[in-house]
Amino acid sequence: MVAQHRELVSAIPGPRSATLHERRVRAVSAGVGAGLPIYVDEASGAILRDVDGNQLIDFASGIAVTSVGHSDPRVVARVREQVERFTHTCFMVTSYEPYVAVCEQLNELTPGSHDKRSALFNSGAEAVENAVKIARYATGRGAVVAFDHAYHGRTNLTMALTAKSMPYKSGFGPFAGEIYRVPMAYPYRWPTGPEQCASEAFETFVDMVHTQVGELNTAAVLLEPIQGEGGFIEPAPGFVARVADWCREHGIVFIADEVQTGFCRTGDWFASEHENVLPDLVVTGKAIAGGLPLAAVTGRAELMDAVHTGGLGGTYGGNPVACAAALGAIETMRAEDLTGRARTLGTVLRARLDSMAAKYPVIGDVRGRGLMQAVELVSDPVAKTPDPVTTAALNAACHRNGLLTLTCGTFGNVVRFLPPLVISDELLDEGLTVFESALAEVTA
Ligand SMILES: *Cc1c(COP(=O)(O)O)cnc(C)c1O
């Protein structure tokens, strides 16, 4: 167990991390990025301890994965128990109970009380691909509509669905066909202002799908209920619900990509619940298994069961150790009321960020829900000119001071806050104080 406090005993990164990084550069492809080149030795709750003995407050959760905290006791106990029983059979070859139990949990927890089925995969991208396969099969249609600023993964189909070229797509084409992109209802940057945003974006969406794709050719509309890598963009209120309703009218499968927003992060089990949206298919991943690789597609039984037997699957999908971890993580989310915790801490976080925004004009927008919030930085608050340079400097200043933050956004000018949902009030407060000092430093 790592004690829950921040402690710096060397520069960040320290000498042992630097030595490991030299090994990494010689052994690991340069194509794999490194946000902060420290090397982690142990982690608990909301603290990462590196190989030099520095303890950092974690505002990243491995990109919204360790929502139940690092080394959650229920996850650790279930994994330990499962790993000693068996580690793999391939669920398509011989079955085991933890896979079924995870699907039961997903069917119960995702929005709506209709009859549902689930299937398990290894990564968010793989699950998104499978959601598209299911939607195409069930509708007999080919086209898929995705949004500006979307992020859905890095495989060939999901690169096509992801909006941002650098670094996700640049040089990696040609991409999969039959993907169509429409504007997102992005209130801060909507040309006519946030009040018009939902209705105008919805009209544009309907018009573009009608004229450029055709409703009868459209298998699915794929949307993140709060966009993740694209900049924590919370669609204008009402937009997601209108899109979902319109899809239903036209027999189009509405897929919510809840890979980043899911599992209590936004203060609901799933972000779609915020506006009572009922997706036909929900894609989950990231926080589902407390750090073990697992992802899922959950949805209406008639869609999920439409596919021929053998059409879905994979060697490792729903690995028993990952399923055991998921059952532990979900148990912790229920037992510790992590939706409630995300709401409570989200209110604290919002108040602090709002007060910083009032003091520092570089903060153009504060947005998000629960413990999925962000600030968008601009060099000119009127022109809203993105400021990726200050964003990078701010992120680096946080890192130097023992706070692990992440950036995101199409323009690279967003700092996002994704602490484990089990973080203590004190550590959240301390992390925000480090952040504010870094903000003061880089804007001085
Ligand atoms: C991370 C992410 C994915 C891809 O998940 P991987 O496990 O990295 O393949 C897909 N969609 C969203 C919204 C994500 O945040």
PDBQT file of the ligand as one rigid body, heavy atoms in Angstrom, charges set to zero:
ROOT
HETATM    1  C1  LIG A 501     -10.174   5.185 -25.184  1.00  0.00    +0.000 C 
HETATM    2  C2  LIG A 501     -11.368   5.245 -26.032  1.00  0.00    +0.000 A 
HETATM    3  C3  LIG A 501     -11.608   4.302 -27.039  1.00  0.00    +0.000 A 
HETATM    4  C4  LIG A 501     -10.604   3.237 -27.410  1.00  0.00    +0.000 C 
HETATM    5  O1  LIG A 501     -10.367   2.363 -26.366  1.00  0.00    +0.000 OA
HETATM    6  P1  LIG A 501      -9.048   1.443 -26.378  1.00  0.00    +0.000 P 
HETATM    7  O2  LIG A 501      -9.235   0.529 -25.209  1.00  0.00    +0.000 OA
HETATM    8  O3  LIG A 501      -7.883   2.378 -26.234  1.00  0.00    +0.000 OA
HETATM    9  O4  LIG A 501      -9.043   0.746 -27.685  1.00  0.00    +0.000 OA
HETATM   10  C5  LIG A 501     -12.798   4.379 -27.733  1.00  0.00    +0.000 A 
HETATM   11  N1  LIG A 501     -13.699   5.330 -27.461  1.00  0.00    +0.000 NA
HETATM   12  C6  LIG A 501     -13.510   6.251 -26.510  1.00  0.00    +0.000 A 
HETATM   13  C7  LIG A 501     -14.570   7.259 -26.231  1.00  0.00    +0.000 C 
HETATM   14  C8  LIG A 501     -12.334   6.250 -25.762  1.00  0.00    +0.000 A 
HETATM   15  O5  LIG A 501     -12.138   7.183 -24.828  1.00  0.00    +0.000 OA
ENDROOT
TORSDOF 0
